[in-house]
Amino acid sequence: MLRLSREAQIGLMAAGAAIILFFGLNYLKGHSVFQRYNTYYAIFQNADNLSTSDKVLYRGYKVGQVQDLRFNPRTGEVLIEFEVLREIPLPIDSRATIANLDLLGTKGLWIVPGFSERLAQDGDTLRDSLATGTFDKVLQEVRPIKDRLDTLLGHLNQTAIYLNRLLDSRGGPVPEAIGAVRTLSEGIHAELSPTAQRLRQTLQSLDQTLAELRPTLKKTLESVQGVADSTAERLPSLLARLDSSSAQLHLALRALNEAQGTAGLLLRDSSLYRDLDKTAISLRRLLDELRIHPERFVHFSLFGRRPKPPADE
């Protein structure tokens, strides 16, 4: 059996420990040793708390991580080195943006893909831009609300302290106001108690009166109901008679209008009217003659004397 020397065993153990350490560190950093990456760069005026090992996202999917950040004191810019899976094609006009990945403010690098057909190569520098992602917008909207809430809570705290001081002070305005309100409420109660008692008695009397009137009202309503029922029963016959009378009246008016019968002739025939008028005039003359000269028409003699004939006028 092959026996290794002590030095060889120590060397193998050191190599194994180094391999385990290498894989362990890469695993803890979220970096896969078996995948190939391209390295890209981006230059920012402000790193915005971005740090190494932060995620690099492409269309919401983690495709790499930040490798290094270097500050250039001469230009005041920050050079960010990050890696992206080689299998992810990045157009040359893609942008790298620093964005908030959640509401807790976790930073990350967000790749905004471009539209160029030319792809970025390993070692290229992508254009930078300050991101205003979903969580950035939420934080921008929440931050003013948070500031207003802080101000409101400060005012409420001061108000609570002031109220505690007022309530703790003896003989201050608050106890006096409470005593005045209590006195006022007692006076109002004393004034309203008799009124409430009289109102209660009035309501009881009204209930008793309604109870006494209930039988009379019931009989009256029954009588009214009976009259209404009888009227409703007679209404069809009354309507029928009214229709018959209106029909007869219509026939009579039509007969008068068409000069049928004596009344119609009187209304429609003018010659009959003139004859009647002449007859009335002759009758009036005859009556006048009879009134003025009755002896001409009535002959009365006790001895049978024949009167003289009337002289011609």
PyMOL commands that set and color helices and strands:
alter all, ss='L'
color gray80, all
select helices_A, chain A and resi 6-28+134-168+173-257+261-268+270-292+294-296
alter helices_A, ss='H'
color red, helices_A
select strands_A, chain A and resi 37-44+55-58+61-72+77-85+95-100+107-112+125-130
alter strands_A, ss='S'
color yellow, strands_A
deselect
rebuild
show_as cartoon
